[in-house]
Amino acid sequence: MMRLGSAVALALAALLALGACQPSKDDDAAFGARVKAYLMAHPEVLRAAIDNLQAREDADADKAAAEAEVKAKAALPGLRGALERDPRDFVANPNGKVTVTEFYDYRCPHCINVAPKVVNLIRTRPDVRFVFKEMPIFGPVSEHAARAAMAAKAQGKDYLGLYQAFMSARPLTDAEIDRLAAAEGVDVAAMNAPAERAKAETQLKDVTKLFTSLSLEGTPGFVVGDEIIRGEDYEALTAAIAKAEGKA
């Protein structure tokens, strides 16, 4: 859909173009009346111009997305270690032959939608090594949840269980995060200690840099081999896993 700002800009451009054809002696009221009369009589002209501008914007967006994809794939080889082998990350099925990395936010609707499928994949496919990358994009509450999950990993608690609990909580609030973390045995006081917060913030900054380097703009985002899957496209994820298995 056309953005309001773009439509207004287009309308102004049309008015200026028409104004260029007006004799300088015309006053503003007469000019405005003629423009209004013309557009009322020929609304299809403005519609055609709006459609044309929308097509240009769509083409520009597609071009930018394609360029970002090329850039991201070119960066992948240099990012492989950070993507797949950061010891700070929780990894399910660590002996799996094919690695999947997911960037996610516990308050992202699309991440929530795909979470049960992620858990099922981990449980039914021990050959798939799954790396969890905390990528909070929805503000302080999401960052709090990410820190709690990282604390679960650092303290040897049930990370995957906490992941499921956070993805299922409605709503996920600061109080609920601490309650759920404590229920999984996380030492919440230790988690909130200044030194641990600093470690968590450093890790999140590193993940954000990685996320940006891959030209990811939202969550979830998956990386499998040389494939980058944007959004909750589970079919594309399983296809990428099959492709990686073929190469392996």
LINGI-V939541 format. One record per helix or strand of 3 or more residues. SS is the DSSP state (H for helix, E for strand). FROM is the first residue (numbers start at 0). LEN is the number of residues. If there is no record, write none. Layout:
SS/FROM/LEN
SS/FROM/LEN
//
This chain:
H/3/16
H/27/14
H/42/42
E/89/3
E/97/7
H/108/16
E/127/7
H/139/15
H/158/10
H/173/10
H/187/4
H/193/20
E/220/4
E/226/4
H/233/14
//
